[in-house]
Amino acid sequence: MQIIARYLLLLSTVFFLFACQDRKQAVAPATAHKLQIVTTLFPLYDFARSIGGDKVEVTLLLPPGVEAHAFEPRPEDAMKTAKAGLFIYTNRQMEPWAEKFVSGLGAKNLMVVDASKGVTLQPAGSHHHEHAEEEHDHDHHHAKQGEKHDHDHHDHHHDHGGTDPHIWLDLDNARIMVDTIAQAMAAKDPVNAAAYTANAAALKQKLTQLDADYKKGLASCRTRTVLHGGHYAFGYLAKRYNLQYEAAVSVNADAEPTPARMIELVKQVKKSGVHYVFSEEMVSPRLTEAIAREAGVKVLSLHNLHNLSKEEMQAGVSYDSLMRRNLESLKSGLECR
């Protein structure tokens, strides 16, 4: 009898567990019905979560602290992306692996979004080798003539085919990207299209205010020369606000400058009369610090926004907060008033 009683108790326990499981499935969390979105870089992640609000679940492929140019997708990234509704990448130049990655997933329901649609890509290095005392005369000229000079100087111009992929650092581009992402989300999830459109409009207003703050903050500065000891990441930002921009190495963050290039930059720092050179987040400041020591100037940091550190992710930083941090660094480094 004891054996039968134990058996009946076991059966009742199993039935109870199944009943609980069925009940859990019946009241499954709302996340099961949210639009699943996978993004490659932080700006895309931040835009998508701002546009989607509580109707989406957004994943950033880049693990915290990983430099974007060196990233390669992992097997778990493939599994996650294959189950998603949207995959958003920046452009072919920034993520040359993206198209092959998604085509190999065999995910028929996955919509792939190139966030650079509608954006005019500029050549990498279009602001190189202008002299500080000539910057006001040459900025507009080089904005138009940049393509002609794309391959004129050094080997640090022809990474990515000579194209600068860091489009999100121009706020006009950022607004275009927001529209592209919102349109894709609405097409994939038409039930919530109105919410996505409204959220995108609010985000673009915020970007417009940020743009106005940049124009005001950088309107009157002692110098307009940004000398950067890292890779060529801030060309779009410099062009938008009429700044002369010089980087130590190419758009590839792993590239190393030649000794001749280092000597050239030190001379340029001294000649320009700047008091600061800029390093960048997520990239070793070693080169910038070496240039600063030789030239007798100080170092300030700019954030390229490719990715976040673990601490930044935990702190909940946004595109807006990081761009505002960059504005304060530029105002200090360029001695704006």
RANOR-V978895 format. One record per helix or strand. SS is the DSSP state (H for helix, E for strand). FROM is the first residue (numbers start at 1). TO is the last residue. If there is no record, write none. Layout:
BEGIN
[[SS | FROM | TO] [SS | FROM | TO]]
END
This chain:
BEGIN
[[H | 2 | 26] [H | 30 | 33] [E | 35 | 39] [H | 42 | 55] [E | 56 | 60] [H | 68 | 70] [H | 75 | 82] [E | 86 | 89] [H | 98 | 103] [E | 111 | 114] [E | 123 | 123] [H | 132 | 149] [H | 155 | 157] [H | 159 | 162] [E | 163 | 163] [H | 167 | 169] [H | 171 | 188] [H | 190 | 217] [E | 221 | 221] [E | 225 | 231] [H | 235 | 240] [E | 244 | 249] [H | 259 | 272] [E | 276 | 280] [H | 286 | 295] [E | 298 | 302] [H | 310 | 315] [H | 319 | 333] [E | 336 | 336]]
END
